[in-house]
Amino acid sequence: MIAVITGDIINSQHADTEVWITRLKNLLEHWGNSPQIWEIYRGDEFQFKCSIDEVFWHFLAIKSLIKSQENLDVRIAIGIGEESFSSEKITESNGTAYVNSGRLLNDLKNDGHTVAIKTLNDIVDRDLNILLKWSSKDFDNWTMATAEIIHEMIMNEDITQEDLAKKFAISQSSISQRLKRANYDLIIETNQYFKKKISEL
């Protein structure tokens, strides 16, 4: 079983494409090779596959990266399922994970939410989607400054608040306040819960 993230950038027409696309490519390259593991297509849509265990953390890494740029946000559909055909290009691969993710992105565009998940189990879907709707109330309202800090924490799990303070040239107490405001401890707990629920599939 694999996870497939299909996403599109919200407000991409109002931003400098070169900036966000370069940063998104650098992030996705960190996790695998294009076009087999990830691909950006149609200008502002992308697809990426990963292990089910890491999908929530990867979703947050992408979300925080995009939210750390002015006026931008991202819609993300997480599909969990099988990969019945693996092509050299991810956009030509197939299986329930791809179908679930692709269809779900269309649903998201219609219902106004920014993230949802579709697995092979309706009960797991219900539980995780309620969780995602609640947590997105926070994620969707991250400021650029908060998103930057969250992104650094997700990408460098060993980084300390002192390191972050140096990197952003602000006080450690400011870092601490931003992490508190972002409910970072709760984000870590949510990731653990997500992993546990998906492991039950």
C-alpha positions as CSV (number, residue, x, y, z in Angstrom):
1,M,0.0,0.0,0.0
2,I,1.2,3.5,-0.9
3,A,0.1,7.1,-0.4
4,V,-0.3,9.5,-3.3
5,I,-0.6,13.2,-2.8
6,T,-2.2,15.2,-5.6
7,G,-2.3,19.0,-5.1
8,D,-2.7,22.3,-6.6
9,I,-1.5,25.8,-5.7
10,I,-4.2,28.2,-4.6
11,N,-3.8,31.8,-6.0
12,S,-0.8,30.7,-8.1
13,Q,-1.8,33.3,-10.7
14,H,-1.1,36.1,-8.1
15,A,2.4,34.9,-7.2
16,D,5.8,34.8,-8.8
17,T,5.8,31.3,-10.3
18,E,9.5,30.9,-10.4
19,V,9.9,31.4,-6.7
20,W,7.3,28.9,-5.5
21,I,7.9,26.3,-8.2
22,T,11.7,26.3,-7.5
23,R,11.1,25.8,-3.8
24,L,8.5,23.1,-4.3
25,K,10.8,21.3,-6.7
26,N,13.7,21.5,-4.2
27,L,11.4,20.0,-1.5
28,L,10.1,17.2,-3.7
29,E,13.6,16.4,-4.9
30,H,14.6,15.9,-1.3
31,W,12.2,12.9,-1.3
32,G,12.8,11.3,-4.7
33,N,13.3,11.6,-8.4
34,S,11.1,13.2,-11.0
35,P,9.1,12.1,-12.9
36,Q,8.8,8.7,-11.3
37,I,8.2,9.8,-7.6
38,W,6.8,13.3,-8.3
39,E,5.8,15.6,-11.1
40,I,4.6,19.2,-11.5
41,Y,2.1,19.5,-14.4
42,R,-0.5,21.9,-15.8
43,G,1.4,24.8,-14.4
44,D,0.3,24.6,-10.8
45,E,-0.7,21.0,-10.1
46,F,1.6,18.3,-8.7
47,Q,1.6,14.6,-7.8
48,F,3.9,12.8,-5.4
49,K,4.0,9.3,-3.9
50,C,5.4,8.2,-0.6
51,S,5.0,5.6,2.2
52,I,1.7,5.8,4.1
53,D,3.7,6.2,7.3
54,E,5.1,9.5,6.2
55,V,2.2,11.1,4.3
56,F,0.9,13.4,7.1
57,W,4.4,14.8,7.7
58,H,5.0,15.3,4.0
59,F,1.6,17.0,3.6
60,L,2.6,19.4,6.4
61,A,6.0,20.0,4.9
62,I,4.4,21.0,1.6
63,K,1.6,23.1,3.3
64,S,4.1,25.0,5.4
65,L,6.5,25.6,2.4
66,I,3.7,27.1,0.3
67,K,2.1,29.1,3.2
68,S,5.5,30.7,3.9
69,Q,5.1,32.6,0.6
70,E,2.8,35.6,0.3
71,N,-0.8,35.0,-0.6
72,L,-0.3,31.4,-1.5
73,D,-2.0,28.2,-0.2
74,V,-2.3,24.7,-1.4
75,R,-5.1,22.1,-1.8
76,I,-4.0,18.6,-1.1
77,A,-5.8,15.3,-1.7
78,I,-4.3,12.2,0.0
79,G,-5.1,8.9,-1.6
80,I,-4.2,5.6,0.2
81,G,-4.4,2.3,-1.7
82,E,-2.6,0.0,-4.1
83,E,-0.3,0.8,-7.0
84,S,-1.3,-1.7,-9.7
85,F,0.9,-0.1,-12.4
86,S,4.1,1.8,-11.9
87,S,5.2,3.9,-14.9
88,E,8.4,5.9,-15.4
89,K,6.1,8.9,-15.0
90,I,4.0,9.1,-11.8
91,T,1.2,10.8,-13.8
92,E,0.9,7.6,-15.9
93,S,1.0,5.2,-12.9
94,N,-2.2,3.6,-11.8
95,G,-4.0,1.9,-8.9
96,T,-6.5,2.7,-6.2
97,A,-4.1,5.2,-4.5
98,Y,-3.9,7.3,-7.6
99,V,-7.7,7.1,-8.4
100,N,-8.6,8.0,-4.8
101,S,-6.2,11.0,-4.8
102,G,-7.1,12.3,-8.2
103,R,-10.9,12.1,-7.7
104,L,-10.6,13.6,-4.2
105,L,-8.8,16.7,-5.5
106,N,-11.7,17.4,-7.8
107,D,-14.1,17.1,-4.8
108,L,-11.9,19.5,-2.8
109,K,-12.1,22.1,-5.5
110,N,-15.9,22.0,-5.2
111,D,-16.3,21.9,-1.4
112,G,-13.8,24.6,-0.4
113,H,-11.7,22.5,1.9
114,T,-7.9,22.5,1.5
115,V,-7.1,18.9,2.5
116,A,-8.8,15.5,2.7
117,I,-8.0,11.8,2.6
118,K,-9.5,8.8,0.9
119,T,-8.4,5.3,1.9
120,L,-9.9,1.9,1.3
121,N,-11.8,2.1,4.6
122,D,-14.8,4.4,5.0
123,I,-14.6,4.5,8.8
124,V,-10.9,5.5,8.8
125,D,-11.8,8.1,6.1
126,R,-14.5,9.6,8.4
127,D,-12.2,9.7,11.5
128,L,-9.2,11.2,9.7
129,N,-11.2,13.7,7.6
130,I,-12.9,15.1,10.7
131,L,-9.4,15.5,12.2
132,L,-8.1,17.2,9.0
133,K,-11.1,19.6,8.9
134,W,-10.4,20.7,12.5
135,S,-6.6,21.0,12.2
136,S,-7.0,22.8,8.9
137,K,-8.7,25.6,10.7
138,D,-5.2,26.2,12.2
139,F,-3.1,25.3,9.1
140,D,-5.0,27.5,6.8
141,N,-4.5,30.5,9.1
142,W,-0.7,30.2,9.5
143,T,1.1,33.4,8.9
144,M,4.1,33.4,6.7
145,A,6.4,33.6,9.7
146,T,4.7,30.7,11.5
147,A,4.7,28.6,8.3
148,E,8.5,29.2,8.0
149,I,9.2,28.0,11.5
150,I,6.9,24.9,11.2
151,H,8.6,24.0,7.9
152,E,12.1,24.2,9.5
153,M,10.9,22.0,12.4
154,I,9.4,19.4,10.0
155,M,12.4,19.2,7.7
156,N,15.0,19.2,10.5
157,E,13.8,17.2,13.4
158,D,17.0,17.7,15.4
159,I,16.9,21.5,15.1
160,T,16.7,23.4,18.4
161,Q,14.9,26.6,19.2
162,E,18.3,28.2,19.6
163,D,19.2,27.1,16.0
164,L,15.9,28.6,14.7
165,A,16.5,31.8,16.6
166,K,19.9,32.2,15.0
167,K,18.6,31.3,11.5
168,F,15.7,33.8,11.6
169,A,17.6,36.4,13.7
170,I,14.9,36.6,16.3
171,S,14.9,35.7,20.0
172,Q,14.3,32.2,21.2
173,S,11.2,33.3,23.1
174,S,9.8,34.6,19.8
175,I,10.4,31.1,18.4
176,S,8.8,29.5,21.4
177,Q,5.7,31.8,21.1
178,R,5.3,31.0,17.4
179,L,5.5,27.2,18.0
180,K,2.9,27.6,20.9
181,R,0.6,29.6,18.7
182,A,0.9,27.0,15.9
183,N,0.1,24.2,18.5
184,Y,3.2,22.4,17.4
185,D,3.0,19.8,20.2
186,L,-0.5,19.0,19.0
187,I,0.8,18.7,15.4
188,I,3.2,16.0,16.6
189,E,0.5,14.2,18.4
190,T,-1.8,14.4,15.4
191,N,1.0,12.8,13.2
192,Q,1.3,9.9,15.7
193,Y,-2.5,9.4,15.6
194,F,-2.5,9.6,11.8
195,K,0.2,6.9,11.6
196,K,-1.7,4.6,14.0
197,K,-5.0,4.9,12.1
198,I,-3.4,4.3,8.7
199,S,-1.5,1.3,10.1
200,E,-4.9,-0.3,10.9
201,L,-5.9,-0.4,7.2
